[in-house]
Amino acid sequence: MSSTGQKTTDSTSRETRTEGELPPRERLVRAASRLFYYEGVRAIGVERLIAEAGVTKATFYRHFASKDDLVVAYLLTKDAYYKEVAEPLAAGHPPAEAIDLIFEAVAEHARERGFRGSPFMNAAAEYPDAGHPVRGLVTSHRNWIRTLFQDLLTRLGHADPESAAGALLMLYDGAMAAGYLDDSTAAHKTLLNAVRLIRSDG
């Protein structure tokens, strides 16, 4: 996984070289992805986004009615990226192995240079209104993770897949936070041991 949705340094370089040739909407979303993740949503204004993307104000508002709409678009790209990583693991491996591999990917993600935690949790912290569309997307993403784990645990024959999926989701959240705040390498073994304990219980 990559905290910016870009998988290698080479691919980042290629994207940077060709970014000026991209459609304006995609340039705006890419600029938002960089700025919102590394500096925070509230810290970045529309003028900065326009300058970073190399578009006009009229172009910005032609594609996004407000900055909040761009925040939603940014999070949708992150949602798609995490699904691209996790869903093939869930579909392509036995359930116990798939769960372990998903958490291995999370642990690797947390060790990447520039990792600043979950973009969804970060955004949620800046949008306290639970009824806001940004929070709605955060909830949708977390529901997807919970359902993915519950389906895998059900396939595994776990006695209480719903409760265990909730516990795995909490571990997922904790791994994202610890990867930013703590020594992620030291926490790696503890994380995977906890995952295996939860998935094998029952």
C-alpha positions in Angstrom: 0.0 0.0 0.0 1.0 3.6 -0.4 -0.2 6.5 1.7 -0.7 8.6 -1.4 -2.1 5.8 -3.6 1.1 5.6 -5.7 2.9 2.3 -5.6 6.5 3.0 -6.5 8.9 5.9 -6.8 9.2 5.3 -10.5 5.4 5.6 -11.0 5.4 8.8 -8.9 8.0 10.3 -11.2 6.1 9.3 -14.3 2.9 10.8 -12.9 4.7 14.0 -12.0 6.2 14.4 -15.4 2.8 14.0 -17.1 0.5 15.7 -14.5 0.3 18.9 -16.5 -1.2 16.9 -19.4 -4.0 15.4 -17.2 -7.6 16.8 -17.3 -8.2 19.6 -14.9 -10.4 17.6 -12.6 -7.8 14.9 -12.1 -5.1 17.5 -11.5 -7.3 19.0 -8.8 -7.9 15.6 -7.2 -4.2 14.8 -7.2 -3.3 18.1 -5.7 -5.9 17.7 -3.1 -4.6 14.2 -2.3 -1.1 15.5 -1.7 -2.1 18.6 0.3 -5.0 17.2 2.3 -3.1 14.1 3.4 0.2 15.8 4.4 -1.1 19.2 5.6 -4.7 18.6 6.6 -8.0 19.5 5.0 -8.8 22.7 6.9 -5.3 24.1 6.4 -5.6 24.1 2.6 -7.7 26.8 0.9 -9.2 26.8 -2.6 -6.6 29.3 -3.8 -3.8 26.9 -2.9 -5.5 24.0 -4.6 -6.0 26.1 -7.7 -2.3 27.1 -7.8 -1.1 23.6 -7.1 -3.3 22.1 -9.9 -2.5 24.9 -12.4 -6.2 25.7 -13.1 -8.3 28.7 -12.9 -10.9 29.5 -10.3 -13.7 29.1 -12.9 -12.3 25.6 -13.7 -12.3 24.6 -10.1 -15.9 25.6 -9.6 -16.9 24.0 -12.9 -15.9 20.7 -11.4 -16.5 21.1 -7.7 -19.2 23.3 -6.1 -17.2 23.6 -3.0 -13.9 22.5 -1.3 -16.0 19.9 0.6 -16.9 18.3 -2.7 -13.2 18.0 -3.5 -12.6 16.4 -0.1 -15.2 13.8 -1.0 -13.5 13.2 -4.4 -10.1 12.8 -2.7 -11.5 10.3 -0.2 -13.2 8.3 -3.0 -9.8 7.8 -4.6 -8.4 6.6 -1.3 -11.4 4.2 -0.8 -10.8 2.8 -4.3 -7.1 2.3 -3.7 -7.5 0.4 -0.4 -10.1 -1.8 -2.1 -7.8 -2.5 -5.0 -5.3 -3.8 -2.4 -7.5 -5.7 0.0 -10.2 -7.2 -2.2 -7.9 -9.3 -4.4 -6.3 -10.7 -1.2 -9.7 -11.6 0.2 -10.7 -13.3 -3.1 -7.5 -15.0 -3.9 -6.5 -16.7 -0.6 -8.0 -18.9 2.0 -9.8 -16.7 4.6 -7.2 -17.0 7.5 -4.4 -16.3 5.1 -6.3 -13.4 3.5 -6.8 -11.7 6.9 -3.2 -12.1 7.8 -2.1 -10.7 4.4 -4.4 -7.7 4.7 -2.8 -6.8 8.0 0.6 -7.5 6.6 -0.2 -4.9 3.9 -1.4 -2.5 6.6 1.8 -2.9 8.6 3.9 -2.3 5.5 1.8 0.7 4.6 2.5 2.1 8.1 6.2 1.9 7.6 6.3 3.9 4.4 8.1 7.2 4.4 5.6 10.0 4.8 2.9 7.9 6.3 0.5 10.1 8.4 -2.2 7.6 9.4 -5.5 6.8 7.9 -6.8 9.5 5.5 -10.3 8.6 6.6 -9.6 9.0 10.3 -7.7 12.2 9.6 -10.6 13.6 7.7 -13.2 12.5 10.3 -11.2 14.5 12.9 -11.7 17.6 10.9 -15.4 17.1 10.3 -17.2 16.7 13.6 -20.7 16.8 12.1 -21.7 13.1 11.7 -24.2 14.1 9.1 -21.7 15.7 6.8 -21.0 14.0 3.4 -17.4 13.6 4.3 -18.3 11.7 7.5 -20.8 9.7 5.5 -17.9 8.5 3.2 -15.7 7.7 6.2 -18.5 5.6 7.6 -19.0 3.9 4.3 -15.3 3.0 4.1 -15.3 1.6 7.6 -18.4 -0.4 6.9 -16.7 -1.9 3.9 -13.7 -2.9 6.0 -16.0 -4.4 8.7 -18.0 -6.4 6.1 -14.8 -7.6 4.4 -13.5 -9.0 7.7 -16.9 -10.4 8.6 -17.2 -12.3 5.3 -13.8 -13.7 5.7 -14.5 -14.8 9.3 -17.7 -16.4 8.2 -15.9 -18.4 5.5 -13.4 -19.4 8.2 -16.2 -20.8 10.3 -15.7 -18.4 13.2 -18.3 -18.8 16.0 -19.0 -15.0 16.2 -17.9 -13.4 13.0 -19.7 -10.1 13.6 -18.0 -9.4 17.0 -14.7 -10.6 15.7 -14.9 -8.4 12.7 -15.5 -5.4 15.0 -12.4 -6.4 16.9 -10.4 -6.6 13.7 -11.6 -3.2 12.7 -10.4 -1.8 15.9 -7.0 -3.4 15.4 -7.0 -1.9 11.8 -7.7 1.6 13.2 -5.0 1.1 15.9 -2.5 -0.1 13.4 -3.0 3.0 11.3 -2.7 5.3 14.3 0.4 3.5 15.7 2.1 3.6 12.3 2.1 7.3 12.5 2.6 7.9 16.2 4.7 4.9 17.4 7.5 2.7 16.2 5.6 0.7 13.6 8.3 -1.9 13.2 8.2 -2.8 16.9 4.4 -3.0 16.8 4.3 -5.3 13.8 4.7 -8.6 15.6 2.2 -7.5 18.3 -0.4 -6.6 15.7 -0.2 -9.8 13.8 -0.3 -11.9 17.0 -3.5 -10.1 18.0 -5.0 -10.6 14.6 -4.3 -14.3 14.7 -5.7 -14.6 18.2 -9.0 -12.9 17.2 -9.5 -14.8 13.9 -8.8 -18.2 15.6 -10.9 -17.6 18.7 -14.1 -19.6 18.4 
